[in-house]
């Protein structure tokens, strides 16, 4: 089974995004877990052991332009997956972390 963690950074402030609600679901909408980023902007682990498949992380950013960010990703291997989110007031990016 695979595991998952995430990390949210506020690139405008140059620090972790604390207190961001995060929800993990399958792409069919089945909610698997909810959490809130800690003082380091992290949620680890989330969702327990995950089978291969497609998933969504929903970040309730509360921003003025992007009030939420949804990242859809695929788990194909039984290994740890890390999905960071980098936020700014008018943009965001994500990547497969380690």
Secondary structure, DSSP 8 states (H G I E B T S, - for coil): -BEEEEEEEETTTTEE-TT-EEEEEETTS-EEEEEE--TTSEEES-SSSB-SEEEEEEEE---SS-S-EEEEEEE-SSSEEEEEEEEETTEEEEEEE-
